Amino acid sequence: MDAWTAGALVREIIDSCAMARTGAERLQVLADGYLKIFETSGDIIRIVTDAAATSPVAAEFLGTANTRHHQALLEIVAQIRESGDLIEGLSDEDAANIIFFHFRAEQFMLAAYGFGWGEARTRDWLRERIESAILKR
């Protein structure tokens, strides 16, 4: 769990987002980062997520992972707000929740593998939905 929620890759994604200039560029970096996380830890994420339904220990791990995930998203949303690209009136909390909802492992895996869209199409489709929901036009 630490590898996918608090490892070097997570910090690398946050730092790479900080170097991007626009909200759209930051979301592209973030979407690519999610793909890397799913490639390196997707099997672990699936196991913990599935086990959380019946195991209190796994549910606790997943809760910790979700909290860390949300905190990382708040950092990235703050970066998007600083660039002036976040929709007026949208809170950082709501923007982070929108990203979290769309890029949850369950959502990603359903579209990529359940629908047969593949990883790249799923990444791009989710990013486009998030852009339309949180960025100024």
N, CA, C and O atoms as CSV, one atom per row, in Angstrom:
chain,resi,resn,atom,element,x,y,z
A,1,MET,N,N,0.822,-1.191,0.000
A,1,MET,CA,C,0.000,0.000,0.000
A,1,MET,C,C,0.865,1.254,0.000
A,1,MET,O,O,0.558,2.224,-0.693
A,2,ASP,N,N,1.938,1.235,0.770
A,2,ASP,CA,C,2.794,2.418,0.823
A,2,ASP,C,C,3.359,2.764,-0.547
A,2,ASP,O,O,3.494,3.941,-0.882
A,3,ALA,N,N,3.688,1.753,-1.339
A,3,ALA,CA,C,4.256,2.005,-2.668
A,3,ALA,C,C,3.284,2.786,-3.542
A,3,ALA,O,O,3.702,3.669,-4.291
A,4,TRP,N,N,1.995,2.475,-3.459
A,4,TRP,CA,C,1.047,3.135,-4.353
A,4,TRP,C,C,0.471,4.402,-3.760
A,4,TRP,O,O,-0.140,5.182,-4.490
A,5,THR,N,N,0.635,4.645,-2.467
A,5,THR,CA,C,0.031,5.830,-1.868
A,5,THR,C,C,1.026,6.837,-1.307
A,5,THR,O,O,0.686,8.008,-1.139
A,6,ALA,N,N,2.232,6.406,-1.020
A,6,ALA,CA,C,3.193,7.318,-0.400
A,6,ALA,C,C,4.607,7.108,-0.921
A,6,ALA,O,O,5.567,7.604,-0.332
A,7,GLY,N,N,4.738,6.387,-2.005
A,7,GLY,CA,C,6.053,6.084,-2.544
A,7,GLY,C,C,6.622,7.215,-3.370
A,7,GLY,O,O,5.999,8.265,-3.534
A,8,ALA,N,N,7.802,6.985,-3.882
A,8,ALA,CA,C,8.512,7.987,-4.678
A,8,ALA,C,C,7.720,8.392,-5.921
A,8,ALA,O,O,7.778,9.548,-6.340
A,9,LEU,N,N,6.984,7.458,-6.511
A,9,LEU,CA,C,6.213,7.773,-7.714
A,9,LEU,C,C,5.144,8.822,-7.425
A,9,LEU,O,O,4.914,9.711,-8.245
A,10,VAL,N,N,4.498,8.728,-6.281
A,10,VAL,CA,C,3.472,9.714,-5.923
A,10,VAL,C,C,4.097,11.102,-5.815
A,10,VAL,O,O,3.557,12.070,-6.351
A,11,ARG,N,N,5.223,11.201,-5.129
A,11,ARG,CA,C,5.902,12.494,-4.984
A,11,ARG,C,C,6.361,13.003,-6.344
A,11,ARG,O,O,6.292,14.200,-6.619
A,12,GLU,N,N,6.829,12.094,-7.192
A,12,GLU,CA,C,7.273,12.472,-8.543
A,12,GLU,C,C,6.110,13.063,-9.341
A,12,GLU,O,O,6.284,14.053,-10.052
A,13,ILE,N,N,4.931,12.460,-9.225
A,13,ILE,CA,C,3.755,12.959,-9.944
A,13,ILE,C,C,3.386,14.356,-9.451
A,13,ILE,O,O,3.140,15.257,-10.253
A,14,ILE,N,N,3.348,14.534,-8.134
A,14,ILE,CA,C,3.002,15.844,-7.562
A,14,ILE,C,C,4.009,16.896,-8.018
A,14,ILE,O,O,3.626,17.995,-8.418
A,15,ASP,N,N,5.286,16.561,-7.957
A,15,ASP,CA,C,6.333,17.508,-8.367
A,15,ASP,C,C,6.266,17.805,-9.862
A,15,ASP,O,O,6.483,18.944,-10.273
A,16,SER,N,N,5.972,16.806,-10.670
A,16,SER,CA,C,5.841,17.021,-12.116
A,16,SER,C,C,4.636,17.897,-12.425
A,16,SER,O,O,4.689,18.730,-13.329
A,17,CYS,N,N,3.563,17.716,-11.690
A,17,CYS,CA,C,2.397,18.581,-11.864
A,17,CYS,C,C,2.757,20.025,-11.539
A,17,CYS,O,O,2.314,20.951,-12.218
A,18,ALA,N,N,3.560,20.211,-10.500
A,18,ALA,CA,C,3.961,21.566,-10.101
A,18,ALA,C,C,4.763,22.257,-11.197
A,18,ALA,O,O,4.720,23.482,-11.310
A,19,MET,N,N,5.483,21.501,-11.996
A,19,MET,CA,C,6.296,22.085,-13.062
A,19,MET,C,C,5.468,22.427,-14.308
A,19,MET,O,O,5.897,23.224,-15.142
A,20,ALA,N,N,4.292,21.826,-14.428
A,20,ALA,CA,C,3.435,22.121,-15.576
A,20,ALA,C,C,2.875,23.541,-15.425
A,20,ALA,O,O,2.751,24.050,-14.311
A,21,ARG,N,N,2.546,24.162,-16.539
A,21,ARG,CA,C,2.120,25.564,-16.488
A,21,ARG,C,C,0.619,25.761,-16.407
A,21,ARG,O,O,0.163,26.743,-15.821
A,22,THR,N,N,-0.153,24.866,-16.971
A,22,THR,CA,C,-1.608,25.069,-17.001
A,22,THR,C,C,-2.316,23.924,-16.287
A,22,THR,O,O,-1.739,22.867,-16.033
A,23,GLY,N,N,-3.580,24.169,-15.973
A,23,GLY,CA,C,-4.376,23.116,-15.352
A,23,GLY,C,C,-4.495,21.897,-16.255
A,23,GLY,O,O,-4.421,20.763,-15.782
A,24,ALA,N,N,-4.677,22.123,-17.551
A,24,ALA,CA,C,-4.796,21.005,-18.487
A,24,ALA,C,C,-3.503,20.195,-18.533
A,24,ALA,O,O,-3.540,18.965,-18.576
A,25,GLU,N,N,-2.360,20.883,-18.524
A,25,GLU,CA,C,-1.076,20.174,-18.516
A,25,GLU,C,C,-0.913,19.383,-17.222
A,25,GLU,O,O,-0.405,18.262,-17.234
A,26,ARG,N,N,-1.340,19.965,-16.113
A,26,ARG,CA,C,-1.238,19.266,-14.829
A,26,ARG,C,C,-2.105,18.012,-14.835
A,26,ARG,O,O,-1.692,16.964,-14.340
A,27,LEU,N,N,-3.306,18.121,-15.395
A,27,LEU,CA,C,-4.168,16.940,-15.452
A,27,LEU,C,C,-3.608,15.879,-16.378
A,27,LEU,O,O,-3.807,14.689,-16.137
A,28,GLN,N,N,-2.912,16.280,-17.433
A,28,GLN,CA,C,-2.265,15.303,-18.311
A,28,GLN,C,C,-1.162,14.564,-17.562
A,28,GLN,O,O,-1.053,13.341,-17.653
A,29,VAL,N,N,-0.343,15.311,-16.821
A,29,VAL,CA,C,0.713,14.694,-16.015
A,29,VAL,C,C,0.098,13.751,-14.992
A,29,VAL,O,O,0.582,12.636,-14.796
A,30,LEU,N,N,-0.962,14.198,-14.348
A,30,LEU,CA,C,-1.635,13.371,-13.342
A,30,LEU,C,C,-2.201,12.102,-13.969
A,30,LEU,O,O,-2.038,11.017,-13.411
A,31,ALA,N,N,-2.859,12.218,-15.110
A,31,ALA,CA,C,-3.426,11.052,-15.784
A,31,ALA,C,C,-2.336,10.054,-16.164
A,31,ALA,O,O,-2.507,8.848,-15.990
A,32,ASP,N,N,-1.225,10.556,-16.677
A,32,ASP,CA,C,-0.100,9.674,-16.997
A,32,ASP,C,C,0.438,9.009,-15.725
A,32,ASP,O,O,0.828,7.842,-15.739
A,33,GLY,N,N,0.451,9.764,-14.638
A,33,GLY,CA,C,0.900,9.220,-13.360
A,33,GLY,C,C,0.003,8.113,-12.853
A,33,GLY,O,O,0.482,7.099,-12.345
A,34,TYR,N,N,-1.300,8.307,-12.990
A,34,TYR,CA,C,-2.220,7.235,-12.603
A,34,TYR,C,C,-1.926,5.966,-13.384
A,34,TYR,O,O,-1.927,4.870,-12.824
A,35,LEU,N,N,-1.680,6.114,-14.656
A,35,LEU,CA,C,-1.383,4.950,-15.487
A,35,LEU,C,C,-0.133,4.226,-14.968
A,35,LEU,O,O,-0.109,2.996,-14.911
A,36,LYS,N,N,0.899,4.982,-14.592
A,36,LYS,CA,C,2.107,4.373,-14.034
A,36,LYS,C,C,1.810,3.654,-12.722
A,36,LYS,O,O,2.312,2.556,-12.478
A,37,ILE,N,N,0.999,4.274,-11.888
A,37,ILE,CA,C,0.643,3.640,-10.611
A,37,ILE,C,C,-0.121,2.348,-10.863
A,37,ILE,O,O,0.160,1.332,-10.228
A,38,PHE,N,N,-1.073,2.374,-11.773
A,38,PHE,CA,C,-1.843,1.160,-12.062
A,38,PHE,C,C,-0.957,0.081,-12.677
A,38,PHE,O,O,-1.155,-1.105,-12.413
A,39,GLU,N,N,0.015,0.478,-13.492
A,39,GLU,CA,C,0.930,-0.497,-14.084
A,39,GLU,C,C,1.804,-1.156,-13.022
A,39,GLU,O,O,2.063,-2.358,-13.087
A,40,THR,N,N,2.257,-0.376,-12.048
A,40,THR,CA,C,3.184,-0.915,-11.049
A,40,THR,C,C,2.484,-1.533,-9.844
A,40,THR,O,O,3.029,-2.439,-9.214
A,41,SER,N,N,1.280,-1.056,-9.513
A,41,SER,CA,C,0.627,-1.513,-8.286
A,41,SER,C,C,-0.818,-1.959,-8.482
A,41,SER,O,O,-1.515,-2.229,-7.504
A,42,GLY,N,N,-1.274,-2.039,-9.717
A,42,GLY,CA,C,-2.669,-2.375,-9.977
A,42,GLY,C,C,-3.120,-3.677,-9.353
A,42,GLY,O,O,-4.240,-3.773,-8.852
A,43,ASP,N,N,-2.247,-4.695,-9.379
A,43,ASP,CA,C,-2.628,-5.975,-8.786
A,43,ASP,C,C,-2.825,-5.847,-7.280
A,43,ASP,O,O,-3.756,-6.433,-6.728
A,44,ILE,N,N,-1.964,-5.091,-6.611
A,44,ILE,CA,C,-2.090,-4.890,-5.168
A,44,ILE,C,C,-3.342,-4.078,-4.853
A,44,ILE,O,O,-4.073,-4.385,-3.912
A,45,ILE,N,N,-3.578,-3.047,-5.644
A,45,ILE,CA,C,-4.764,-2.214,-5.437
A,45,ILE,C,C,-6.017,-3.062,-5.563
A,45,ILE,O,O,-6.924,-2.947,-4.739
A,46,ARG,N,N,-6.082,-3.913,-6.584
A,46,ARG,CA,C,-7.252,-4.784,-6.771
A,46,ARG,C,C,-7.443,-5.721,-5.590
A,46,ARG,O,O,-8.566,-5.899,-5.118
A,47,ILE,N,N,-6.368,-6.318,-5.109
A,47,ILE,CA,C,-6.458,-7.264,-3.988
A,47,ILE,C,C,-6.984,-6.555,-2.745
A,47,ILE,O,O,-7.906,-7.040,-2.089
A,48,VAL,N,N,-6.396,-5.409,-2.426
A,48,VAL,CA,C,-6.827,-4.681,-1.224
A,48,VAL,C,C,-8.267,-4.207,-1.371
A,48,VAL,O,O,-9.052,-4.319,-0.429
A,49,THR,N,N,-8.620,-3.686,-2.528
A,49,THR,CA,C,-9.984,-3.199,-2.758
A,49,THR,C,C,-10.998,-4.328,-2.640
A,49,THR,O,O,-12.032,-4.170,-1.991
A,50,ASP,N,N,-10.710,-5.460,-3.258
A,50,ASP,CA,C,-11.624,-6.606,-3.178
A,50,ASP,C,C,-11.730,-7.128,-1.755
A,50,ASP,O,O,-12.822,-7.450,-1.286
A,51,ALA,N,N,-10.596,-7.213,-1.066
A,51,ALA,CA,C,-10.591,-7.746,0.292
A,51,ALA,C,C,-11.279,-6.818,1.286
A,51,ALA,O,O,-11.814,-7.279,2.294
A,52,ALA,N,N,-11.271,-5.521,1.013
A,52,ALA,CA,C,-11.859,-4.551,1.940
A,52,ALA,C,C,-13.347,-4.779,2.169
A,52,ALA,O,O,-13.882,-4.380,3.203
A,53,ALA,N,N,-14.012,-5.410,1.224
A,53,ALA,CA,C,-15.445,-5.674,1.372
A,53,ALA,C,C,-15.744,-6.647,2.508
A,53,ALA,O,O,-16.827,-6.606,3.092
A,54,THR,N,N,-14.796,-7.515,2.821
A,54,THR,CA,C,-15.048,-8.532,3.851
A,54,THR,C,C,-14.020,-8.560,4.975
A,54,THR,O,O,-14.222,-9.251,5.973
A,55,SER,N,N,-12.933,-7.831,4.832
A,55,SER,CA,C,-11.864,-7.867,5.824
A,55,SER,C,C,-11.683,-6.499,6.472
A,55,SER,O,O,-11.349,-5.534,5.784
A,56,PRO,N,N,-11.896,-6.400,7.781
A,56,PRO,CA,C,-11.682,-5.119,8.462
A,56,PRO,C,C,-10.238,-4.608,8.323
A,56,PRO,O,O,-10.019,-3.401,8.220
A,57,VAL,N,N,-9.272,-5.504,8.318
A,57,VAL,CA,C,-7.875,-5.093,8.172
A,57,VAL,C,C,-7.659,-4.475,6.791
A,57,VAL,O,O,-7.047,-3.413,6.671
A,58,ALA,N,N,-8.156,-5.133,5.763
A,58,ALA,CA,C,-8.016,-4.594,4.408
A,58,ALA,C,C,-8.793,-3.287,4.262
A,58,ALA,O,O,-8.338,-2.367,3.582
A,59,ALA,N,N,-9.955,-3.203,4.894
A,59,ALA,CA,C,-10.743,-1.968,4.848
A,59,ALA,C,C,-9.974,-0.818,5.492
A,59,ALA,O,O,-10.032,0.316,5.015
A,60,GLU,N,N,-9.253,-1.109,6.574
A,60,GLU,CA,C,-8.443,-0.080,7.222
A,60,GLU,C,C,-7.299,0.365,6.308
A,60,GLU,O,O,-7.025,1.559,6.190
A,61,PHE,N,N,-6.631,-0.598,5.663
A,61,PHE,CA,C,-5.576,-0.263,4.703
A,61,PHE,C,C,-6.128,0.615,3.582
A,61,PHE,O,O,-5.519,1.619,3.211
A,62,LEU,N,N,-7.285,0.228,3.047
A,62,LEU,CA,C,-7.885,0.987,1.958
A,62,LEU,C,C,-8.269,2.390,2.425
A,62,LEU,O,O,-8.103,3.356,1.680
A,63,GLY,N,N,-8.775,2.506,3.635
A,63,GLY,CA,C,-9.105,3.818,4.184
A,63,GLY,C,C,-7.879,4.716,4.270
A,63,GLY,O,O,-7.936,5.893,3.916
A,64,THR,N,N,-6.773,4.156,4.740
A,64,THR,CA,C,-5.520,4.910,4.807
A,64,THR,C,C,-5.065,5.303,3.401
A,64,THR,O,O,-4.644,6.438,3.177
A,65,ALA,N,N,-5.149,4.372,2.462
A,65,ALA,CA,C,-4.756,4.655,1.075
A,65,ALA,C,C,-5.614,5.774,0.491
A,65,ALA,O,O,-5.092,6.675,-0.164
A,66,ASN,N,N,-6.917,5.723,0.722
A,66,ASN,CA,C,-7.812,6.746,0.189
A,66,ASN,C,C,-7.527,8.113,0.800
A,66,ASN,O,O,-7.600,9.128,0.106
A,67,THR,N,N,-7.205,8.150,2.083
A,67,THR,CA,C,-6.860,9.414,2.737
A,67,THR,C,C,-5.593,9.998,2.130
A,67,THR,O,O,-5.542,11.190,1.825
A,68,ARG,N,N,-4.578,9.172,1.955
A,68,ARG,CA,C,-3.333,9.643,1.343
A,68,ARG,C,C,-3.563,10.112,-0.088
A,68,ARG,O,O,-3.034,11.139,-0.513
A,69,HIS,N,N,-4.357,9.348,-0.817
A,69,HIS,CA,C,-4.693,9.677,-2.205
A,69,HIS,C,C,-5.347,11.058,-2.250
A,69,HIS,O,O,-4.979,11.905,-3.064
A,70,HIS,N,N,-6.307,11.267,-1.376
A,70,HIS,CA,C,-7.034,12.530,-1.346
A,70,HIS,C,C,-6.097,13.694,-1.006
A,70,HIS,O,O,-6.206,14.766,-1.602
A,71,GLN,N,N,-5.191,13.496,-0.068
A,71,GLN,CA,C,-4.240,14.551,0.303
A,71,GLN,C,C,-3.342,14.922,-0.881
A,71,GLN,O,O,-3.066,16.100,-1.111
A,72,ALA,N,N,-2.895,13.929,-1.620
A,72,ALA,CA,C,-2.071,14.199,-2.804
A,72,ALA,C,C,-2.872,14.987,-3.840
A,72,ALA,O,O,-2.349,15.906,-4.469
A,73,LEU,N,N,-4.133,14.624,-4.012
A,73,LEU,CA,C,-4.971,15.342,-4.975
A,73,LEU,C,C,-5.201,16.784,-4.549
A,73,LEU,O,O,-5.248,17.680,-5.392
A,74,LEU,N,N,-5.344,17.016,-3.254
A,74,LEU,CA,C,-5.500,18.388,-2.775
A,74,LEU,C,C,-4.281,19.240,-3.114
A,74,LEU,O,O,-4.420,20.420,-3.437
A,75,GLU,N,N,-3.090,18.653,-3.043
A,75,GLU,CA,C,-1.869,19.380,-3.435
A,75,GLU,C,C,-1.916,19.763,-4.917
A,75,GLU,O,O,-1.573,20.884,-5.294
A,76,ILE,N,N,-2.342,18.820,-5.737
A,76,ILE,CA,C,-2.387,19.072,-7.180
A,76,ILE,C,C,-3.486,20.075,-7.517
A,76,ILE,O,O,-3.290,20.945,-8.366
A,77,VAL,N,N,-4.624,19.964,-6.869
A,77,VAL,CA,C,-5.710,20.924,-7.109
A,77,VAL,C,C,-5.264,22.329,-6.700
A,77,VAL,O,O,-5.591,23.299,-7.385
A,78,ALA,N,N,-4.535,22.453,-5.613
A,78,ALA,CA,C,-4.019,23.766,-5.205
A,78,ALA,C,C,-3.118,24.340,-6.296
A,78,ALA,O,O,-3.132,25.547,-6.541
A,79,GLN,N,N,-2.339,23.489,-6.946
A,79,GLN,CA,C,-1.492,23.934,-8.050
A,79,GLN,C,C,-2.353,24.432,-9.217
A,79,GLN,O,O,-2.045,25.445,-9.844
A,80,ILE,N,N,-3.432,23.703,-9.491
A,80,ILE,CA,C,-4.331,24.110,-10.581
A,80,ILE,C,C,-4.990,25.439,-10.241
A,80,ILE,O,O,-5.122,26.303,-11.108
A,81,ARG,N,N,-5.403,25.613,-8.989
A,81,ARG,CA,C,-5.998,26.885,-8.567
A,81,ARG,C,C,-4.991,28.026,-8.742
A,81,ARG,O,O,-5.347,29.106,-9.213
A,82,GLU,N,N,-3.730,27.782,-8.361
A,82,GLU,CA,C,-2.695,28.815,-8.485
A,82,GLU,C,C,-2.487,29.253,-9.931
A,82,GLU,O,O,-2.139,30.405,-10.189
A,83,SER,N,N,-2.700,28.332,-10.877
A,83,SER,CA,C,-2.534,28.695,-12.291
A,83,SER,C,C,-3.750,29.449,-12.820
A,83,SER,O,O,-3.737,29.921,-13.957
A,84,GLY,N,N,-4.802,29.566,-12.005
A,84,GLY,CA,C,-6.000,30.299,-12.409
A,84,GLY,C,C,-6.939,29.516,-13.291
A,84,GLY,O,O,-7.826,30.098,-13.916
A,85,ASP,N,N,-6.765,28.211,-13.359
A,85,ASP,CA,C,-7.551,27.402,-14.283
A,85,ASP,C,C,-8.741,26.676,-13.657
A,85,ASP,O,O,-9.546,26.082,-14.375
A,86,LEU,N,N,-8.864,26.714,-12.338
A,86,LEU,CA,C,-9.967,26.016,-11.675
A,86,LEU,C,C,-11.251,26.828,-11.831
A,86,LEU,O,O,-11.231,28.054,-11.712
A,87,ILE,N,N,-12.345,26.160,-12.090
A,87,ILE,CA,C,-13.642,26.822,-12.233
A,87,ILE,C,C,-13.937,27.641,-10.982
A,87,ILE,O,O,-13.740,27.176,-9.859
A,88,GLU,N,N,-14.412,28.871,-11.192
A,88,GLU,CA,C,-14.780,29.746,-10.077
A,88,GLU,C,C,-15.876,29.084,-9.246
A,88,GLU,O,O,-16.820,28.507,-9.786
A,89,GLY,N,N,-15.736,29.177,-7.932
A,89,GLY,CA,C,-16.748,28.649,-7.021
A,89,GLY,C,C,-16.581,27.180,-6.687
A,89,GLY,O,O,-17.288,26.666,-5.819
A,90,LEU,N,N,-15.666,26.491,-7.352
A,90,LEU,CA,C,-15.420,25.076,-7.067
A,90,LEU,C,C,-14.361,24.994,-5.978
A,90,LEU,O,O,-13.268,25.540,-6.128
A,91,SER,N,N,-14.682,24.318,-4.889
A,91,SER,CA,C,-13.712,24.196,-3.800
A,91,SER,C,C,-12.623,23.197,-4.171
A,91,SER,O,O,-12.814,22.327,-5.020
A,92,ASP,N,N,-11.486,23.345,-3.517
A,92,ASP,CA,C,-10.405,22.384,-3.723
A,92,ASP,C,C,-10.870,20.984,-3.340
A,92,ASP,O,O,-10.543,20.003,-4.007
A,93,GLU,N,N,-11.630,20.907,-2.266
A,93,GLU,CA,C,-12.157,19.612,-1.802
A,93,GLU,C,C,-13.028,18.963,-2.874
A,93,GLU,O,O,-12.879,17.776,-3.165
A,94,ASP,N,N,-13.934,19.739,-3.459
A,94,ASP,CA,C,-14.804,19.180,-4.494
A,94,ASP,C,C,-14.015,18.788,-5.740
A,94,ASP,O,O,-14.279,17.746,-6.338
A,95,ALA,N,N,-13.060,19.606,-6.129
A,95,ALA,CA,C,-12.244,19.268,-7.302
A,95,ALA,C,C,-11.458,17.984,-7.052
A,95,ALA,O,O,-11.378,17.126,-7.931
A,96,ALA,N,N,-10.878,17.846,-5.863
A,96,ALA,CA,C,-10.146,16.615,-5.530
A,96,ALA,C,C,-11.084,15.417,-5.534
A,96,ALA,O,O,-10.709,14.338,-5.994
A,97,ASN,N,N,-12.287,15.593,-5.030
A,97,ASN,CA,C,-13.261,14.497,-5.035
A,97,ASN,C,C,-13.659,14.096,-6.452
A,97,ASN,O,O,-13.849,12.912,-6.731
A,98,ILE,N,N,-13.784,15.063,-7.338
A,98,ILE,CA,C,-14.125,14.760,-8.733
A,98,ILE,C,C,-13.007,13.936,-9.375
A,98,ILE,O,O,-13.272,12.949,-10.061
A,99,ILE,N,N,-11.772,14.340,-9.151
A,99,ILE,CA,C,-10.639,13.582,-9.698
A,99,ILE,C,C,-10.622,12.185,-9.088
A,99,ILE,O,O,-10.475,11.196,-9.807
A,100,PHE,N,N,-10.771,12.098,-7.775
A,100,PHE,CA,C,-10.762,10.810,-7.079
A,100,PHE,C,C,-11.851,9.892,-7.618
A,100,PHE,O,O,-11.599,8.717,-7.883
A,101,PHE,N,N,-13.052,10.419,-7.781
A,101,PHE,CA,C,-14.171,9.623,-8.290
A,101,PHE,C,C,-13.842,9.024,-9.657
A,101,PHE,O,O,-14.087,7.843,-9.903
A,102,HIS,N,N,-13.296,9.836,-10.522
A,102,HIS,CA,C,-13.032,9.363,-11.878
A,102,HIS,C,C,-11.837,8.410,-11.968
A,102,HIS,O,O,-11.884,7.422,-12.702
A,103,PHE,N,N,-10.775,8.703,-11.228
A,103,PHE,CA,C,-9.561,7.909,-11.362
A,103,PHE,C,C,-9.402,6.843,-10.284
A,103,PHE,O,O,-8.311,6.295,-10.122
A,104,ARG,N,N,-10.451,6.544,-9.554
A,104,ARG,CA,C,-10.367,5.415,-8.624
A,104,ARG,C,C,-9.985,4.172,-9.409
A,104,ARG,O,O,-10.359,4.018,-10.571
A,105,ALA,N,N,-9.260,3.315,-8.783
A,105,ALA,CA,C,-8.817,2.093,-9.464
A,105,ALA,C,C,-9.994,1.311,-10.019
A,105,ALA,O,O,-9.923,0.762,-11.119
A,106,GLU,N,N,-11.077,1.261,-9.254
A,106,GLU,CA,C,-12.247,0.494,-9.710
A,106,GLU,C,C,-12.813,1.066,-11.003
A,106,GLU,O,O,-13.181,0.314,-11.905
A,107,GLN,N,N,-12.886,2.394,-11.100
A,107,GLN,CA,C,-13.420,3.033,-12.298
A,107,GLN,C,C,-12.493,2.778,-13.489
A,107,GLN,O,O,-12.930,2.422,-14.584
A,108,PHE,N,N,-11.206,2.972,-13.234
A,108,PHE,CA,C,-10.224,2.796,-14.292
A,108,PHE,C,C,-10.246,1.364,-14.822
A,108,PHE,O,O,-10.279,1.147,-16.034
A,109,MET,N,N,-10.227,0.401,-13.927
A,109,MET,CA,C,-10.168,-1.003,-14.336
A,109,MET,C,C,-11.449,-1.457,-15.023
A,109,MET,O,O,-11.412,-2.274,-15.943
A,110,LEU,N,N,-12.573,-0.931,-14.576
A,110,LEU,CA,C,-13.836,-1.261,-15.242
A,110,LEU,C,C,-13.799,-0.816,-16.699
A,110,LEU,O,O,-14.126,-1.589,-17.600
A,111,ALA,N,N,-13.401,0.429,-16.926
A,111,ALA,CA,C,-13.378,0.929,-18.301
A,111,ALA,C,C,-12.279,0.264,-19.130
A,111,ALA,O,O,-12.516,-0.156,-20.263
A,112,ALA,N,N,-11.078,0.171,-18.559
A,112,ALA,CA,C,-9.940,-0.356,-19.325
A,112,ALA,C,C,-10.105,-1.825,-19.666
A,112,ALA,O,O,-9.846,-2.242,-20.795
A,113,TYR,N,N,-10.537,-2.609,-18.686
A,113,TYR,CA,C,-10.580,-4.063,-18.879
A,113,TYR,C,C,-11.999,-4.599,-19.025
A,113,TYR,O,O,-12.248,-5.476,-19.852
A,114,GLY,N,N,-12.923,-4.084,-18.236
A,114,GLY,CA,C,-14.310,-4.538,-18.327
A,114,GLY,C,C,-14.964,-4.122,-19.636
A,114,GLY,O,O,-15.633,-4.921,-20.291
A,115,PHE,N,N,-14.762,-2.861,-20.009
A,115,PHE,CA,C,-15.331,-2.358,-21.266
A,115,PHE,C,C,-14.434,-2.679,-22.457
A,115,PHE,O,O,-14.859,-2.587,-23.609
A,116,GLY,N,N,-13.182,-3.059,-22.165
A,116,GLY,CA,C,-12.237,-3.362,-23.231
A,116,GLY,C,C,-11.646,-2.135,-23.901
A,116,GLY,O,O,-11.150,-2.233,-25.024
A,117,TRP,N,N,-11.683,-0.969,-23.238
A,117,TRP,CA,C,-11.176,0.261,-23.839
A,117,TRP,C,C,-9.659,0.314,-23.876
A,117,TRP,O,O,-9.084,1.031,-24.695
A,118,GLY,N,N,-9.017,-0.424,-23.016
A,118,GLY,CA,C,-7.561,-0.333,-22.892
A,118,GLY,C,C,-7.168,0.833,-22.006
A,118,GLY,O,O,-7.973,1.713,-21.700
A,119,GLU,N,N,-5.915,0.812,-21.607
A,119,GLU,CA,C,-5.445,1.798,-20.633
A,119,GLU,C,C,-5.343,3.211,-21.191
A,119,GLU,O,O,-5.741,4.165,-20.522
A,120,ALA,N,N,-4.823,3.361,-22.390
A,120,ALA,CA,C,-4.626,4.706,-22.948
A,120,ALA,C,C,-5.961,5.398,-23.209
A,120,ALA,O,O,-6.134,6.570,-22.871
A,121,ARG,N,N,-6.902,4.673,-23.809
A,121,ARG,CA,C,-8.205,5.278,-24.082
A,121,ARG,C,C,-8.905,5.637,-22.778
A,121,ARG,O,O,-9.511,6.703,-22.669
A,122,THR,N,N,-8.824,4.754,-21.795
A,122,THR,CA,C,-9.456,5.020,-20.500
A,122,THR,C,C,-8.827,6.243,-19.849
A,122,THR,O,O,-9.543,7.124,-19.374
A,123,ARG,N,N,-7.506,6.310,-19.819
A,123,ARG,CA,C,-6.805,7.463,-19.235
A,123,ARG,C,C,-7.266,8.756,-19.886
A,123,ARG,O,O,-7.587,9.721,-19.193
A,124,ASP,N,N,-7.300,8.782,-21.205
A,124,ASP,CA,C,-7.658,10.002,-21.927
A,124,ASP,C,C,-9.120,10.376,-21.712
A,124,ASP,O,O,-9.440,11.552,-21.543
A,125,TRP,N,N,-10.003,9.388,-21.719
A,125,TRP,CA,C,-11.424,9.659,-21.525
A,125,TRP,C,C,-11.677,10.214,-20.126
A,125,TRP,O,O,-12.416,11.186,-19.970
A,126,LEU,N,N,-11.073,9.607,-19.116
A,126,LEU,CA,C,-11.243,10.090,-17.742
A,126,LEU,C,C,-10.679,11.499,-17.584
A,126,LEU,O,O,-11.312,12.354,-16.966
A,127,ARG,N,N,-9.497,11.744,-18.138
A,127,ARG,CA,C,-8.901,13.077,-18.055
A,127,ARG,C,C,-9.794,14.128,-18.705
A,127,ARG,O,O,-9.955,15.224,-18.169
A,128,GLU,N,N,-10.369,13.801,-19.848
A,128,GLU,CA,C,-11.259,14.744,-20.528
A,128,GLU,C,C,-12.493,15.049,-19.684
A,128,GLU,O,O,-12.938,16.196,-19.638
A,129,ARG,N,N,-13.049,14.045,-19.019
A,129,ARG,CA,C,-14.218,14.265,-18.154
A,129,ARG,C,C,-13.851,15.186,-16.993
A,129,ARG,O,O,-14.619,16.076,-16.629
A,130,ILE,N,N,-12.680,14.963,-16.421
A,130,ILE,CA,C,-12.230,15.774,-15.291
A,130,ILE,C,C,-11.982,17.215,-15.751
A,130,ILE,O,O,-12.386,18.163,-15.079
A,131,GLU,N,N,-11.318,17.372,-16.893
A,131,GLU,CA,C,-11.079,18.712,-17.421
A,131,GLU,C,C,-12.383,19.487,-17.580
A,131,GLU,O,O,-12.472,20.654,-17.200
A,132,SER,N,N,-13.390,18.830,-18.144
A,132,SER,CA,C,-14.659,19.523,-18.370
A,132,SER,C,C,-15.374,19.831,-17.056
A,132,SER,O,O,-16.178,20.761,-16.992
A,133,ALA,N,N,-15.089,19.065,-16.016
A,133,ALA,CA,C,-15.764,19.263,-14.734
A,133,ALA,C,C,-15.082,20.296,-13.834
A,133,ALA,O,O,-15.752,20.933,-13.021
A,134,ILE,N,N,-13.755,20.477,-13.964
A,134,ILE,CA,C,-13.074,21.338,-12.985
A,134,ILE,C,C,-12.320,22.516,-13.600
A,134,ILE,O,O,-11.974,23.451,-12.878
A,135,LEU,N,N,-12.055,22.503,-14.905
A,135,LEU,CA,C,-11.273,23.588,-15.495
A,135,LEU,C,C,-12.153,24.607,-16.203
A,135,LEU,O,O,-13.196,24.273,-16.766
A,136,LYS,N,N,-11.701,25.872,-16.160
A,136,LYS,CA,C,-12.375,26.919,-16.914
A,136,LYS,C,C,-12.267,26.595,-18.393
A,136,LYS,O,O,-11.300,25.973,-18.833
A,137,ARG,N,N,-13.234,27.006,-19.134
A,137,ARG,CA,C,-13.217,26.781,-20.590
A,137,ARG,C,C,-12.674,27.978,-21.305
A,137,ARG,O,O,-12.584,27.977,-22.532
